[in-house]
């Protein structure tokens, strides 16, 4: 779905009395309501000031909202009052916008932000929270009314709101992909949706199995042997920076469904394995955002699209496959398939593009959920500067991320009796040995980050800016990292 359009409108206090939808008033420090609030209070015969002086308002935390239904003197069906200090940070402002949007329905909503310095972030939070995935419901899909943000100087804020709209579209693209069931989002359909990004100026190539065989991607191809849907690698290039600047490479795991293969998963919860392409979904969302905002950076996104199914042709535990790099891998567990996909795509990305940095994303291990829960993604890196920059971006955007250790002792667990390495290293430190496996396919001196997003890709409940389901985690952080570290100034 497309994100809800968020529009700016100039301050017009005369129209407030007859606005038929919902009105949201941003109240700043110490209950100051300004000219806008004063106008509403007069129409409400002092009702607004009485509410703001009550405990119901004073108990609100910054960014929280209270609803006054059918207020006297106004045509609106409800007045939403949000407490947001002038010095509130961007995340609190987004929380405020999300809280307003959460109660948003078919009626139009007017957010009265006047000259609040975080008006654009309020708009972004509202836009992100209005996401709804109802493509496969037979009942009429949920329809949202329009959201307008009334400010003193809309022309000044328009560029910031446009940037927010580009972010929202990227996040929504990721959420749509992750929420889509696997019988709809096959590897071929996924590739087709990415090919459509060429309309935005992204160069897109779809490599088929014949091309992957020629390249020697035996690790990736082995994962998809049991599936009726063919494996692909999709390459997306955005060339917005200087011609000679090496690109940042984003690499995503795109397992459209993961049964575990011959090492089959338990039935309980297997339906959630439609989200095992979450890394590829984030890469796609970032690429869309970069194109929409015309980012002055060179970025290449590469995703390995496979399906891991049990079949007479499927690879078995004990099989040995040869990677594009040339290393052989003993497949101990066919449910540790994502690292096999990433191994070949990571090597291909470095061989072809000689990138300035490599960041891969994958719903790689259940072990990272045991370690960090659903609050943080696991961050593994061989480069302190790049890692610190990413962690700073993630903190700024409110996307939880925590750096994890690496080291030779973990790497040693991957030794194989019959091949160059095994694809698993036992239960202890499972997310770390998975990262060590990937590191073997990173060239010496190549700055690299591995993001294990298994715990943050699909939310069990709603968040400030997203409903239950796909979160789109990572689009905001990576976009900020690119803007601050890789764009031409």
C-alpha positions in Angstrom: 0.0 0.0 0.0 1.0 3.6 -0.4 1.7 5.6 2.7 -1.0 8.0 3.9 -0.5 11.4 2.3 0.5 14.0 4.9 -0.1 17.5 3.7 0.7 20.9 5.2 -1.8 23.7 5.4 -1.4 27.3 6.4 -2.8 28.5 9.7 -6.5 29.3 9.4 -8.2 29.7 12.8 -11.5 30.7 11.3 -12.2 27.3 9.9 -11.7 25.4 13.1 -15.3 25.7 14.4 -16.8 23.9 11.3 -14.1 21.3 10.7 -16.0 18.0 10.5 -13.3 15.4 11.1 -10.9 15.2 14.1 -8.7 18.0 15.4 -5.4 17.3 17.2 -4.0 20.2 19.3 -0.3 20.2 20.2 0.1 21.7 23.6 3.6 23.0 24.5 5.3 23.7 27.8 3.3 24.4 31.0 0.0 24.0 29.2 0.6 27.0 26.9 -2.0 26.8 24.2 -1.1 29.8 22.0 -3.4 31.6 19.6 -4.7 28.3 18.1 -5.6 26.9 21.5 -7.1 30.2 22.6 -9.4 30.1 19.6 -10.5 26.6 20.4 -11.0 27.4 24.0 -13.3 30.3 23.1 -15.4 28.1 20.8 -15.5 25.5 23.6 -16.6 28.2 26.2 -13.5 27.6 28.3 -13.7 23.8 28.1 -10.1 23.4 26.8 -8.5 25.4 29.5 -10.5 23.5 32.1 -9.2 20.2 30.7 -5.6 21.4 30.5 -5.7 22.5 34.1 -7.0 19.1 35.2 -5.0 16.0 36.4 -6.1 14.2 33.2 -3.8 16.5 31.2 -1.1 17.0 33.8 -0.6 13.2 34.0 0.2 12.9 30.3 3.8 12.1 29.5 5.4 13.9 26.6 4.0 12.6 23.3 0.8 11.1 24.9 -2.7 12.0 23.8 -6.1 12.4 25.4 -9.3 12.4 23.5 -12.3 14.8 24.2 -15.3 13.4 22.4 -17.8 15.8 20.7 -16.5 18.9 22.4 -19.0 21.8 22.9 -18.8 24.5 20.3 -17.0 22.5 17.6 -18.3 20.4 14.7 -15.5 17.9 15.2 -16.3 14.5 16.4 -13.3 14.6 18.8 -10.5 16.8 19.9 -7.2 15.1 20.6 -4.9 16.9 22.9 -1.2 16.0 22.8 1.4 17.2 25.3 4.6 18.0 23.4 7.2 20.4 24.9 9.0 22.7 22.4 12.3 21.0 23.2 11.0 17.5 22.7 13.2 15.3 20.6 12.3 13.8 17.2 11.3 10.4 18.7 8.9 11.9 21.1 7.4 14.0 18.3 7.0 10.9 16.2 5.3 9.2 19.2 2.9 12.1 19.4 2.1 11.8 15.6 1.7 8.1 16.0 -0.7 8.4 19.0 -2.8 10.8 16.9 -2.8 8.5 14.0 -3.7 5.4 16.1 -7.1 6.9 16.8 -7.4 8.2 13.3 -10.3 6.7 11.2 -12.1 7.4 8.0 -12.7 11.0 9.0 -10.1 13.6 8.0 -7.7 14.7 10.8 -6.3 18.2 11.3 -3.2 18.5 13.4 -2.7 21.9 14.9 1.1 22.3 15.2 1.4 26.1 14.7 5.1 26.8 14.9 6.3 23.7 16.8 9.9 23.0 15.8 9.1 19.3 15.5 6.1 19.6 13.2 7.7 17.6 10.4 8.5 14.7 12.8 4.9 14.8 14.1 3.8 14.4 10.5 6.2 11.5 9.9 5.1 9.7 13.1 1.5 10.0 12.0 2.3 8.7 8.5 4.2 5.7 9.7 1.4 4.7 12.2 -1.3 4.8 9.5 0.1 1.7 7.9 -2.4 -1.1 7.4 -1.9 -4.4 5.6 -5.3 -5.7 4.5 -4.6 -6.8 0.9 -6.0 -10.3 1.5 -9.1 -9.5 3.6 -12.4 -10.0 1.8 -14.0 -7.2 3.7 -13.4 -3.7 2.5 -9.9 -2.6 3.3 -9.5 0.0 6.0 -9.7 3.5 4.5 -8.0 6.4 6.2 -9.0 10.0 6.0 -6.5 12.6 5.0 -4.1 14.1 7.6 -3.3 17.7 7.3 -0.8 19.6 9.6 -1.6 23.2 10.1 1.5 25.3 10.6 2.4 29.0 10.4 4.9 28.6 7.5 4.1 25.5 5.3 6.5 26.4 2.6 9.5 26.3 5.0 8.5 22.9 6.3 7.6 21.3 2.9 11.2 20.0 2.2 11.3 18.2 5.6 7.9 16.7 5.1 8.8 15.5 1.6 11.9 13.8 3.1 9.6 12.1 5.7 7.3 11.0 2.9 10.2 9.3 1.1 11.2 7.5 4.4 7.6 6.4 4.9 7.3 4.9 1.4 10.5 3.0 2.0 9.3 1.7 5.4 5.9 0.8 3.9 7.5 -1.1 1.0 9.5 -3.1 3.5 6.5 -3.8 5.7 4.4 -4.9 2.7 7.1 -7.3 1.5 7.5 -8.8 5.0 3.8 -9.1 5.6 3.1 -10.8 2.3 2.4 -14.5 2.4 4.8 -16.9 0.6 2.3 -18.2 -1.9 2.0 -14.7 -3.2 5.6 -13.4 -2.7 7.5 -16.1 -4.4 11.1 -15.5 -5.4 9.9 -14.6 -8.9 7.2 -12.2 -7.7 9.7 -10.6 -5.3 12.2 -10.1 -8.1 9.4 -8.6 -10.2 8.5 -6.1 -7.5 12.1 -5.0 -7.2 12.4 -4.7 -11.0 9.6 -2.1 -10.8 12.0 0.1 -8.8 13.6 0.9 -12.2 10.7 3.4 -12.6 12.4 5.5 -9.9 15.8 5.6 -11.6 17.3 2.5 -9.9 19.2 0.2 -12.2 17.9 -3.3 -11.6 19.3 -6.6 -12.7 17.8 -10.0 -12.0 20.2 -12.9 -12.2 18.6 -16.3 -12.9 19.8 -19.7 -11.9 21.8 -20.2 -15.1 23.7 -16.9 -14.3 24.2 -18.0 -10.7 25.6 -21.4 -11.7 28.0 -19.7 -14.1 29.2 -17.5 -11.2 29.7 -20.5 -9.0 27.2 -19.7 -6.3 26.9 -23.3 -5.1 26.1 -22.3 -1.5 23.1 -20.2 -2.5 21.8 -22.5 -5.1 22.0 -25.5 -2.7 19.4 -23.8 -0.5 16.7 -23.7 -3.2 17.1 -27.2 -4.6 13.9 -28.4 -2.9 11.7 -25.6 -4.1 9.5 -25.3 -7.2 10.3 -21.5 -7.3 13.7 -20.6 -8.8 16.5 -18.9 -7.0 17.5 -15.3 -8.0 19.9 -12.6 -7.1 18.7 -9.1 -7.7 21.1 -6.2 -8.0 19.8 -2.6 -7.5 22.1 0.3 -8.2 21.4 3.9 -7.2 24.0 6.2 -8.6 23.4 9.6 -6.9 26.9 10.4 -5.8 30.2 11.3 -7.5 30.9 9.0 -10.5 34.2 7.6 -9.1 33.0 7.1 -5.5 32.9 3.5 -4.5 29.3 2.5 -3.4 28.1 1.3 -0.1 26.8 -2.3 -0.6 23.7 -3.4 1.2 23.1 -7.2 1.1 19.9 -8.9 2.2 18.8 -12.4 3.0 15.7 -13.2 1.0 14.4 -16.6 2.0 10.7 -16.1 1.1 9.8 -19.1 3.2 11.9 -21.3 5.5 10.6 -24.7 6.5 14.1 -25.6 7.7 14.5 -27.9 4.7 15.3 -31.5 5.6 16.2 -30.3 9.1 12.6 -29.3 9.3 11.3 -26.8 11.9 8.6 -27.6 14.4 5.1 -26.8 13.1 4.2 -24.3 15.9 5.0 -20.8 14.7 6.3 -21.9 11.3 3.8 -19.6 9.6 5.9 -16.7 10.7 8.7 -17.9 8.4 7.1 -15.8 5.7 9.3 -13.0 7.3 12.6 -14.8 6.7 13.1 -12.5 3.7 13.2 -9.5 6.1 16.8 -8.6 5.3 16.0 -8.4 1.6 12.9 -6.4 2.4 14.9 -3.8 4.4 17.4 -3.4 1.5 14.6 -2.9 -0.9 13.0 -0.3 1.3 16.2 1.7 1.7 16.8 1.7 -2.0 13.3 3.0 -2.6 13.8 5.8 -0.1 17.1 6.8 -1.6 15.6 7.0 -5.0 12.6 9.0 -3.8 14.6 11.6 -2.0 17.3 11.7 -4.8 20.1 10.8 -2.3 23.5 12.1 -3.4 25.2 8.7 -2.7 26.2 5.6 -4.6 24.5 2.6 -3.1 24.1 -0.9 -4.4 21.5 -3.3 -2.9 21.9 -7.0 -3.5 19.4 -9.6 -2.3 19.5 -13.4 -2.6 16.0 -14.8 -3.2 15.5 -18.5 -2.4 12.9 -20.8 -0.8 14.0 -23.5 1.6 11.8 -26.5 1.2 12.0 -30.3 1.9 11.9 -32.3 -1.3 13.5 -35.3 -3.0 15.9 -32.8 -4.6 16.7 -30.8 -1.5 20.1 -30.7 0.0 20.7 -33.0 3.0 22.6 -32.7 6.3 26.1 -33.9 5.5 26.2 -32.5 1.9 29.2 -30.4 0.9 28.7 -27.4 -1.3 31.2 -25.0 -2.9 30.8 -21.3 -2.5 31.5 -18.6 -5.1 34.7 -17.8 -3.1 35.8 -21.4 -3.6 35.6 -22.6 -0.1 33.7 -25.8 0.6 31.0 -26.0 3.3 29.7 -29.0 5.1 26.0 -28.5 5.6 25.4 -29.8 9.1 21.9 -28.3 9.4 19.8 -27.2 6.4 17.9 -24.8 8.7 21.1 -22.7 8.8 20.5 -21.7 5.2 20.6 -17.9 5.4 24.3 -17.8 5.9 24.8 -19.9 2.8 22.8 -17.4 0.8 24.6 -14.5 2.2 28.1 -16.1 1.7 27.8 -16.1 -2.1 26.0 -12.7 -2.4 28.6 -11.0 -0.1 31.5 -12.4 -2.1 29.8 -11.3 -5.4 29.2 -7.8 -4.0 32.8 -7.3 -3.2 34.2 -8.9 -6.3 32.0 -6.8 -8.6 31.6 -3.5 -6.9 34.7 -3.0 -4.7 32.5 -1.3 -2.1 33.5 1.4 0.4 31.6 -0.6 3.0 29.3 -3.7 3.2 26.3 -4.0 5.5 24.3 -7.2 5.4 20.9 -7.8 7.0 19.3 -11.1 7.8 16.7 -12.8 10.1 19.6 -15.1 10.7 19.3 -16.8 14.1 16.9 -17.6 16.9 19.9 -17.3 19.2 19.9 -13.5 18.8 16.3 -13.4 20.1 17.4 -15.4 23.1 20.2 -12.9 23.7 18.5 -9.6 23.0 14.8 -10.3 22.8 12.8 -8.2 20.4 14.1 -4.9 21.5 17.5 -4.9 19.7 19.0 -6.2 16.6 22.4 -7.8 16.9 25.3 -5.9 15.4 28.5 -7.6 14.4 31.4 -5.7 12.8 35.1 -5.8 11.9 35.3 -2.0 11.7 34.8 0.2 14.8 34.3 3.5 12.9 31.6 2.1 10.6 29.9 0.2 13.4 29.9 3.3 15.7 28.4 5.4 13.0 25.6 2.9 12.5 24.9 2.6 16.2 24.7 6.3 16.4 22.2 6.4 13.5 20.1 3.7 15.1 20.0 5.5 18.4 18.9 8.7 16.7 16.1 6.9 14.9 15.0 4.9 17.9 15.7 1.5 16.3 17.3 -0.7 18.9 20.7 -2.2 18.1 23.4 -3.7 20.3 27.0 -4.6 19.3 27.9 -8.3 19.9 31.4 -9.8 20.4 33.4 -11.8 17.8 36.6 -13.7 18.1 38.8 -16.7 17.1 37.3 -19.0 19.8 33.9 -18.7 18.1 35.4 -19.1 14.7 37.1 -22.3 15.7 33.7 -23.9 16.3 33.2 -24.0 12.5 36.0 -26.5 11.8 34.8 -29.4 9.7 36.3 -32.9 9.3 35.6 -33.2 5.6 35.3 -29.6 4.3 36.8 -26.1 4.8 34.1 -25.3 7.3 30.7 -26.3 8.7 27.7 -24.1 8.4 26.9 -24.2 12.2 29.1 -24.2 15.3 26.8 -25.7 17.9 24.1 -24.1 20.2 26.5 -22.0 22.4 26.9 -18.5 21.0 24.8 -19.4 17.9 24.4 -15.9 16.6 28.1 -15.2 17.1 29.3 -18.3 15.2 26.8 -17.4 12.4 28.5 -14.0 12.2 31.9 -15.7 12.2 30.8 -17.8 9.3 29.8 -14.7 7.3 33.1 -13.0 8.2 34.9 -15.7 6.3 33.4 -14.3 3.1 34.5 -10.7 3.8 37.8 -9.7 2.2 40.7 -8.5 4.3 40.4 -4.8 5.0 36.8 -4.6 3.8 34.6 -2.6 6.4 31.6 -4.7 7.2 28.6 -4.9 9.5 26.3 -7.9 9.9 22.9 -7.1 11.3 20.9 -10.0 12.7 17.4 -8.7 12.7 15.5 -11.9 13.6 14.0 -10.3 16.8 13.0 -6.9 15.4 11.5 -7.7 12.0 8.1 -8.8 13.1 6.4 -7.2 16.2 4.1 -9.2 18.4 2.2 -6.1 19.3 1.9 -2.5 18.2 4.6 0.1 18.6 4.5 3.9 18.7 4.7 4.1 14.9 3.6 0.7 13.7 0.7 -1.8 14.1 1.3 -5.4 15.0 3.3 -7.2 12.3 6.2 -6.1 10.1 8.1 -3.1 11.5 10.3 -2.0 8.7 13.2 -1.9 11.2 16.4 -0.7 9.7 15.2 1.6 6.9 15.4 4.7 9.0 18.8 3.9 10.5 20.4 2.9 7.2 19.0 6.0 5.5 20.5 8.2 8.2 23.8 6.4 8.1 24.0 6.9 4.3 23.0 10.6 4.6 25.6 11.4 7.2 28.5 9.2 6.1 28.2 8.4 2.4 26.4 11.3 0.7 28.2 13.9 -1.3 27.8 17.2 0.6 
